[in-house]
Amino acid sequence: MRTLHLINSMNPAFGGLAAHLRSLVPELSALGHPSEIASLDAPDAMFLPAIPARVHALGPVRPGFGYAPRLRPWLRETADRFDAVVVHGLWQYHGLATRLAFAPGGPPRQFIFPHGMLDPWFKRTYPLRHFRKWVYWWLAERRILRDAAAVLFTCEEERRLARQTFPGSSYRERVVAYGVAAPPDEPARQRAAFFALYPDLRDRPCWLFLGRIHPKKGVELLIDAYAALRAGDDTLPRLVIAGPCADAGYLGRLQARAAKACPPGAVHWPGMLAGDVKWGALRAAEAFVLPSHQENFGIAVVEALACGTPVLISDQVNIWREIIADAAGLVEPDTAAGTLRLLGRWRALEPEAGRHVRTAARRSFLKRYEIGAVARSLVAALQAPRDGQPLS
């Protein structure tokens, strides 16, 4: 099966989806299912040459809807090259262009991967934005989902929540496995790469937040909970908050908050980490922390599991039930009290219990999120018959 993955951007600074596709597409090809990527990035984008797959960059586009005049003609010209097209994301032109370029039902068959964009959290938190989405839903998006061979969800929680945003919607749905490739099995070299850049972190354990720094991630909760624990325990591991932030003002406010509440040197802000340095940070961390208010899946959570690092997450990360079932970490609500309890519970664990959680974290990754199983699950979904009934 020849598959085209259509995405707004492969820029790694925009989150985990790009990392997922970087792992998935080569794995699909290795299974005998050649896959390519079409993005709306500029053809000269600096990050494109490092992607281990063929990428057709059809941009650049302006932020927002992402209208790309080259996209629809290109899709029509290449239609006979692909058996399936997977549209990653909603609310942007690449989904509409796919529906306009191809007949419902195909060929090629069309699949939609919302990646959490139907989560009702956005409806509650940004009502004005949701009104605009509601208009677009009735104009176009509902038809895009209705006519797709299937709408794909990364976990059962995402599928369940999606039905709350636009009740009564009609589309075929299927839950597929989701994840990333395991890191190279060179932990010593990766830790050394991390400590070479951040030697101050070598002599003391750390708790790690790794990901895009955004208000929905609960970083304020993390800083406040950490400061409360640190006030009574100066042996607490250091806190590392690593990742890109598109809003310099917001980042400055977070850093000021941490500087006011925590002793000098307790909280580190290394920025975006990649490659060996990122894997080294995940391996060096005593625990990975994400008290997010909304997280469709959490690629960074799975990357931590791949390194055998326990994950401390909120119950708004959609794979929280799986984390509890696998004993791969701890879960609490995304509140000030919940985040304080989350860190406090981990701090109170005996060393032997912590080692058991590390073992369980790695086991959870291999069982649920390893990229080979993810690729096979997606192939099964793309090849499933469309019989007019829900696929899940």
N, C-alpha and C positions, 0 to 999 in steps of 0.2 A: 504494500500500500504506500503510495506516494502522498506525502502530507505537506501542506503549507501552513505555517504558523504566522498569524498576522497580529502584530503588536504595535502600539503607538511608539514605543522607544525601547531600545536595548541598553540604555544608559544605566550602568550599575548603581548610580547614585539615586535612582528612582525607586529602589526597593528590591524585594526578593524575586519578583517574576522574571527579571532578566537572568538572574542566577539560576533559576529553575530551568529556563529554556537552554541556557549554556550547557547544562548537564543533560537535559532530556534529548535534544536533537541528535547528538552523536550516539547516544544509547539506542534510539530508534533506528538509526542507520545501521548500527551493529547487529540489530535484530532482523535486518533485511527489509526495513521500511524507510527508504530514503526520505529525508525531511529537509525543508528549507525554511527560512525566516524572511518575511517581508516586514520592514519597519518604516516609520515615517521620520527617521533620523536623516540628517544631512549626509550625503555620500562620503564626505570627508571627516565625519565624526571620529575623534581620536580613539575611541574605545572599540570601534568596529573590527580592526585587524586582529584583535586578541580573541575574538569569538570563534570557537572551533566548529563553525558551521557556515554554510553559504547564506549570506545576508543580502537581501535586495533593499537598499536604502532609497526610499522614494520621496524623501522630504527635501528640504526642511519644511516644517509647518510652525505656525504660531501656537503658543500655549492655548489650551482650552479645547475647543471642538476638534481641532487638528485637521482642517480641510486640506486635502492633498490632491490637486488636479490630475496628477499623474497616476493615481492609484487605480481608479475604476477602469480606465483603458488598459492598464497593465494587467489587471486581473482577467479581463476578457481575453487578452492576447495569450495568456498563459493557462487558461482554463483546462485545456486538454492535457496538461503536464501533471495534474494532481488528481488524486482520487478523493481527497478530503481537504477541507480548509477549516482550521481552528482559529476562531476570532477570540483573542485574549482581551478582556475588558469590555465595558459598556460605555455608553454616553458619548462616544466619539465617532468621527467620520468613518474610521476603518470598518466598523460594523455595518453602517448604512451602505457604504460602497460595496461590501461583499453581497448584501442582499440585492442591490440594484444590478450588480454584474452577473449574478447567477440566478437561474430559475430555482424556486423552492423545490427541494428534493434532489437537486443536482441534475447532472454532474457538474462539478464535484459536490459531494455532500458537505453541508455546512454545520459546524458545531460552535456553540458559544460557551466561553469559559468566563463567568462573571468575576471570579477572583475576589469575592466579598463585596462587590459593588451593589448588591441588593440587600445588604445588611440594614436592618431598621435603625441601627444606631445613627446613621447619617440623617435619616428622616427626623429623628428626635432632636439631634444636635444642631442641624443646619436647616431649619424649616424653609427659609427662603430658597436655598439651593434645591431643596427637595421639590418645591413648587415648580421650578424650572425643569427639573427632571420629570415631574409628573406630566408637564405639557409635552415634553419630548417622548415620554413613554407612550402617550396616546397618539402622537403623530407618527412614530416610527419604531421605537425600541420594542414594544410589545409584539409587533409583527415580526421583527427580527428573531425574537426568541420563539414565537409560535411556529414559524416556518422552519426552524432549525431541526436537523435530525435529532439533536439532543442538546440540552443545556447541562453542562458538566460542573459538578461541585467537588470541592476538595475534601469535604468531610460531611458527615451526617448533620452536624450542627449548622454548618453553612446552609445546607439544603433546607433545613427546618426554618431557620430565621428568614430566608429569602421570601418565603410565602407570606410573611407578615408585612412586607413593604408595599406590595400591590396585591391585596387579597383578590382572589377570583381569577388570577392570571392563568392562562392556558399555555402550557409548554411541556414537552417531554423532558424528564430529568433523570440524571444518572450520577451517582457518586463514584469517583475514580480515585485511585491512590495518587498521592502527591508527595514530592520530596526533592532531594538533591543527591548528587554523587558524594560518596564518602571522600574525605580529604586524603591526600597522599599519606601513606603510612610512614611518616618521618617526623614523629613528634619532637624528638630532640632538636632537629634542625629548625623546626617551626617555632618552638619556644625560644631558641637562640635568636632567631630573626626578630621576634617581638621584643625580647629583652635588650637586644642591641640598640633598638630605637628608644626604648623606655627603660633604661637601667634602674631608675628609682623604684620600679615595681618588682625587681628581682628578689628583694630581701623580705617580702611580706606577701601573704595571700591577698587575692583581690576578688571582689564581686564585679561582674561585668554586665553592663547594658551594651548591646551591640545592635545598631540598626539606625534607620532614619529617625532623626530627632524631630518630633512633631507633637503638637498638643494632645493628640489622641493616645500617645504612648505612655502617659502617666509618669513622665520623668519628674514632675513636681512631687508626686507621691513618693517616689523613690528617694529623692533628696531629703525630704522631710523625715521619712522613716529612718533613713540611714543616720541623719543627724541626731534623732532621738536616741537611737541605740548607742551611737558613738559618745554621747554625753556621759554615759555611765560605764563605758568600756573602751579605753584607749588602745586596747589590743585588737579591736575590730579590723577585719580585712579592709584594705583600701577599696574605694569605689571608682570604677573606670566607666565613664559614659562616652562611648565611642560611636561615631557615625556622622553622616553629613546632615546639615540643617540649611534649608533654603531661606530661612528667615533669620537674618543676623540679629535683629532686635530681640526676637524670642530667645535665641541662644544666649545673648548677653544677659537677659533677665534670669535665665536658669543659672548661669555661672555666678551672677551676683547673689542669687539665693543660696547657692552652695557655699560661696565664700563667707557669707554672713553666718550661716548655721553650723559650718564644719571647721575644724582646725585646718591651718595651712598644710597643704600637701596631702590631705585626706581624699580629695576628689580629683581625678585626672580627666582631662578632655583631649584625647589624642586625635580627634577628627575621624575621618573615614579610614577604615583599615581594609586591606585587600591582600589576596595571595597568602604567602607564608606568614606574614605578619598577623593577618586575621586569624588563621588557623592556630598560630602560636598563642594569641590572646585567648582563644576559646579553650585551648588545652591547658593554659596556665591558670585559668580562672578556677576558683574554688566552687563557684556557682554562677549560672547565667540568670539574670533577673529581668523580667518584663511585666510590669504591673499595668498593662495596656487597658484603655477603656474600650477599644475595639480592635480586634486582630482576626482577620479572616482565617489565617493559617499560621503564619509566623515562620518563614523560612529560616530566620536566625535561630529560632527555637530548635528546629530540626538539625541545623548545623552544630549546635551545642550538643545535642544528643549523639550526633555522629562522632564527636570527640570524647564521648563518655562524661560529659559535664552535666551535672544535675541542673534542672531548670526550675526556677521559682517564678510562677506566672499567675496572672489574674484569671478569674473565671470568665473573662471576656475574650480570651484567646480561644478560638473555636476548637482547638484540639485538647482542651483541658481535661475532658473526660478520659481521653486516651492516656494522658500523662498520669492521672490518678490510677487508672486500671493497670498500668505497667509499673507503678511505683517508681517512676523516673524523675520525680521532683515533687514540689509542693504547690498547692493552689489555694488562693484566698480571693475574696472580692476586691474589686478595683476601687477601694476606698482608703482613706487615711488609716483607719483602724486595721483594715484588712492587709494593707501593705506592711504596716508595722508588725503585725502578727506573722506575716509571711517571712520576713527577715528574722524575727525573733525565734520562730520555730526552727529555722535552719541553724541559727546560731546555737540553739540548745541541743542539737543532735550530738550524740556521742560519735567519736571518730569512726568507729566500726560501722555504725549505721550510715554514715556519710559514704563510706566505701561501698556499701551495698547499693546505695542509690546510684553511684557512678556506674557500677556494673549494670544495673537495670536500665540506665539511660542509653547505654550503647546497645543493649539487647532490644530496646524499644525501637531504635533507629533501624536496626537490621530487620526487624519483624514488619515494620509498617512503612518506612519512608525511604528505603534504599532505592536508588534510581532504576535498577534493573526491574524490580517489581513494579515501580511506577510506570515504566515504559510499557510493560506487558499489560497492565491494567488499562492504559490509554488505548492501546491497539485493540483490545477486546471491545472497548466502548465504540471506537470508530468503525469497527466491523460488524457491530450488532445490527440485526435487521430493524428497519423502521416499519412497525406494524400498526401504527396509529394509536398505540397504547403507551402509557408512560414506561420508560425503560428501567425504572427503579421502583 
